[in-house]
Amino acid sequence: MDYMFRFAISGSLTRLSKEESFDVTLKVLQCEVFTVSPIKVGPTHHSFCLKSTKTELDLFMSYTQVYDQAIQFAPIGLTNMYNSGGAVEAVESSDSSESKIHIRGRGGGDFGAYSNLRPKSCCVNSEDLEFKFREEDKLFVVTIPAKTTSWDITISY
């Protein structure tokens, strides 16, 4: 299994397998916060939902199948927060022939996730919203309006 590491200060993403490692060097009075999210890839269509509690580490994974290409997805959460994963309450994939990932959470800001494929569309609380997708590191970002207290994101492939 591979994992996505998001560096909160720089905003960069790094993908590592469980056998790999990376060095971190910090200067005096410098800090870095990592959000770690597992990436799961399935050979067939699967559906499941993971829910978090406030006392456990917020790690989520979701996987599904699009035609013969596996979607690799790892939610990061609200990237403007140090505990970005704490905003995510549940992640599930669709159980229909449509390839969709549903994320439920709370708070406003930029929601980020790793996705190996560029999504076709994104809805937040049933409203189509524009999103950004950085090809170089496969970062998907959609902005949740600031006054939103809870949200449901549907990402379609």
C-alpha positions in Angstrom: 0.0 0.0 0.0 1.2 3.5 -0.8 0.6 6.6 1.3 0.3 10.3 0.4 2.2 12.7 2.7 1.1 16.4 2.5 3.5 18.9 4.0 1.3 21.7 5.6 3.9 24.5 5.4 5.0 24.0 1.8 1.8 22.5 0.5 3.6 19.8 -1.4 2.6 16.1 -1.8 4.9 13.1 -1.7 3.8 9.5 -2.5 5.7 6.7 -0.7 5.3 3.0 -0.4 5.4 1.5 3.1 9.0 0.3 2.4 10.2 3.8 1.4 11.2 6.7 3.7 12.2 10.3 3.5 14.5 12.6 5.5 13.2 15.7 7.2 15.6 18.4 8.3 14.3 21.4 10.2 16.1 24.6 11.1 16.0 26.0 14.6 12.4 27.2 15.4 11.1 25.7 12.1 8.2 23.2 12.0 6.4 21.0 9.6 3.1 19.2 9.9 2.3 16.1 7.8 -1.1 14.7 6.9 -0.8 11.0 6.0 -3.5 9.4 3.9 -3.4 5.8 2.6 -4.0 5.1 -1.1 -5.9 2.0 -2.0 -6.2 0.6 -5.5 -8.7 -2.1 -6.2 -8.9 -4.5 -9.2 -12.7 -4.5 -9.2 -15.4 -2.1 -8.1 -15.6 -1.9 -4.3 -17.7 0.3 -2.0 -17.1 1.1 1.6 -17.4 4.0 4.1 -14.9 5.0 6.7 -15.9 7.3 9.6 -13.7 9.1 12.0 -14.0 9.9 15.7 -12.4 12.8 17.4 -10.1 10.5 19.3 -8.6 8.5 16.4 -6.1 9.5 13.8 -7.9 10.7 10.7 -6.8 8.3 7.9 -9.1 7.6 5.1 -9.0 5.6 1.9 -11.4 4.9 -1.0 -11.1 3.0 -4.2 -13.3 2.2 -7.2 -12.8 1.1 -10.8 -13.4 3.2 -13.9 -13.6 1.1 -17.1 -10.3 -0.6 -16.9 -8.4 2.1 -15.0 -8.3 2.0 -11.3 -8.9 5.3 -9.4 -6.4 5.9 -6.7 -7.8 8.4 -4.1 -6.6 9.7 -0.8 -8.5 12.6 0.9 -6.3 15.1 2.7 -9.0 17.4 4.1 -9.0 21.2 4.4 -5.5 22.2 3.4 -5.7 25.6 5.2 -5.8 23.8 8.5 -2.9 22.1 10.4 -5.1 19.1 11.2 -6.5 19.0 7.7 -7.9 15.4 8.0 -9.9 16.5 11.0 -12.5 18.2 8.8 -13.3 14.9 7.0 -16.1 12.8 8.6 -16.7 10.1 6.0 -15.5 8.9 2.6 -17.3 6.4 0.4 -17.4 5.3 -3.2 -20.5 4.8 -5.2 -22.0 1.4 -5.4 -23.5 2.0 -8.9 -22.1 1.8 -12.3 -21.2 5.5 -12.0 -17.7 6.1 -10.6 -18.1 8.7 -7.9 -16.5 9.3 -4.6 -18.5 11.0 -1.8 -16.8 12.9 1.1 -18.7 14.4 4.0 -17.1 16.9 6.3 -17.3 20.3 8.1 -15.8 23.7 7.8 -14.9 26.1 5.0 -11.6 26.3 3.1 -9.7 24.5 0.4 -10.5 20.7 0.4 -7.6 18.7 -1.1 -7.2 15.1 -2.2 -4.8 13.0 -4.2 -6.4 11.5 -7.3 -4.4 9.7 -10.0 -7.1 10.6 -12.5 -8.5 14.1 -13.3 -12.2 14.1 -12.2 -14.9 15.1 -14.7 -16.9 17.1 -12.2 -17.3 18.1 -8.6 -20.4 19.0 -6.6 -20.4 20.5 -3.1 -23.8 20.3 -1.4 -25.4 19.5 -4.8 -23.9 22.6 -6.4 -21.5 22.2 -9.3 -18.2 23.9 -8.4 -15.0 24.6 -10.4 -12.0 22.7 -9.1 -8.2 22.8 -9.7 -6.1 19.7 -10.5 -2.3 19.9 -10.5 -1.1 17.3 -13.0 2.5 17.3 -11.5 1.4 15.8 -8.1 -2.2 14.9 -8.8 -3.6 17.3 -6.2 -7.3 17.9 -6.6 -8.6 21.1 -4.8 -12.1 22.5 -4.5 -12.9 25.6 -2.4 -15.7 25.1 0.2 -17.3 28.5 0.9 -16.1 30.1 4.2 -19.6 30.1 5.9 -20.3 26.5 5.1 -20.6 24.5 8.4 -21.0 21.0 6.8 -20.6 19.7 3.3 -21.0 16.7 1.0 -18.6 16.6 -1.9 -19.3 14.3 -4.9 -16.4 13.8 -7.3 -17.3 12.1 -10.6 -14.9 10.3 -12.9 
